[in-house]
Amino acid sequence: MSKLVLLIDDEEDVRETLRDILEDRGYRVSVAENGRAALDLLRSDERPCFVLLDLIMPEMNGWEFLDAIERDEELADLPIVISTSAPDQAPADRRVLPKPLNLAMLLEQVRVACPNCK
């Protein structure tokens, strides 16, 4: 059975393109357009093996999402990688993939986080 990946990004094109790429490689993918929608998914759905988080989003941005996750004991250890066009603004304690995304680097991060998929 495949593992679940959560993509959090306010750009629909980015979400859909990455979803297609990951699904073609056998991953199941959930998407959220902001941090609030992602929290709702995390609290009502299966736990993902990998989360790709954009920082700049409406309603609840990536920093607010990270703050909420860190305060939630059940979610605090989620494997989160930041995706941003401003990597110098990302939290120093998080892995970062600069935008535009390097697809090979993203797929390697997912493969490492979800080793039993495929």
For each residue, the residues with C-beta under 8 A, 3 or more apart:
1:
2: 26 27 28 117 118
3: 27 28 48 49 50 114 116 117
4: 27 28 29 30 45 46 47 48 49
5: 22 27 28 29 30 48 49 50 51 52 110 114
6: 29 30 31 32 38 41 42 48 50 51 52
7: 14 15 18 19 22 29 30 31 32 52
8: 31 32 33 34 35 37 38 51 52 53 54 57 62 65
9: 14 15 18 31 33 52 54 57 83
10: 33 34 54 56 57 58
11: 14 15 54
12: 15 16 33
13: 16 17
14: 7 9 11 17 18 54
15: 7 9 11 12 18 19 31 33
16: 12 13 19 20 31
17: 13 14 20 21
18: 7 9 14 15 21 22 29 52 101 106
19: 7 15 16 22 23 29 31
20: 16 17 23 24
21: 17 18 24 25 103 107
22: 5 7 18 19 25 27 29 110
23: 19 20 26 27 28 29
24: 20 21
25: 21 22 107 118
26: 2 23 117 118
27: 2 3 4 5 22 23 110 114 117
28: 2 3 4 5 23
29: 4 5 6 7 18 19 22 23
30: 4 5 6 7 41 45 48
31: 6 7 8 9 15 16 19
32: 6 7 8 35 37 38 40 41
33: 8 9 10 12 15 37 57
34: 8 10 37 38 57 58 59 60 61
35: 8 32 38 39 53 57 59 60 61 62 64 65 68
36: 39 40 59 60
37: 8 32 33 34 40 41 59
38: 6 8 32 34 35 41 42 51 53 65
39: 35 36 42 43 60 65 68 69
40: 32 36 37 43 44
41: 6 30 32 37 38 44 45
42: 6 38 39 45 47 48 75 78
43: 39 40
44: 40 41
45: 4 30 41 42
46: 4
47: 4 42 78
48: 3 4 5 6 30 42 51 78
49: 3 4 5 79 113 114 117
50: 3 5 6 79 81 109 110 113 114
51: 5 6 8 38 48 78 79 80 81
52: 5 6 7 8 9 18 81 83 97 106
53: 8 35 38 62 65 66 80 81 82 83
54: 8 9 10 11 14 57 62 83 84
55: 61 62 63 82 83 84 86 89 90
56: 10 61 62 84 86
57: 8 9 10 33 34 35 54 60 61 62
58: 10 34 61
59: 34 35 36 37
60: 34 35 36 39 57 64 65 68
61: 34 35 55 56 57 58 64 65
62: 8 35 53 54 55 56 57 65 66 82 84
63: 55 66 67 91
64: 35 60 61 67 68
65: 8 35 38 39 53 60 61 62 68 69
66: 53 62 63 69 70 80 91 94
67: 63 64 70 71
68: 35 39 60 64 65 71 72
69: 39 65 66 72 75 76 78 80
70: 66 67 76
71: 67 68 76
72: 68 69 75 76
73: 76
74:
75: 42 69 72 78
76: 69 70 71 72 73
77:
78: 42 47 48 51 69 75
79: 49 50 51 113
80: 51 53 66 69 94 95
81: 50 51 52 53 94 95 96 97 109
82: 53 55 62 87 90 91 94 95 96 97
83: 9 52 53 54 55 96 97 99 101
84: 54 55 56 62 87 89 90 96 98 99
85: 98 99 100
86: 55 56 89 90
87: 82 84 90 96 98
88:
89: 55 84 86
90: 55 82 84 86 87 94 96
91: 63 66 82 94
92:
93:
94: 66 80 81 82 90 91
95: 80 81 82 109
96: 81 82 83 84 87 90
97: 52 81 82 83 101 102 105 106 109
98: 84 85 87 101 102
99: 83 84 85
100: 85
101: 18 83 97 98 105 106
102: 97 98 105 106
103: 21 106 107
104: 107 108
105: 97 101 102 108 109
106: 18 52 97 101 102 103 109 110
107: 21 25 103 104 110 111
108: 104 105 111 112
109: 50 81 95 97 105 106 112 113
110: 5 22 27 50 106 107 113 114
111: 107 108 114 115 117
112: 108 109 115
113: 49 50 79 109 110
114: 3 5 27 49 50 110 111 117
115: 111 112
116: 3
117: 2 3 26 27 49 111 114
118: 2 25 26
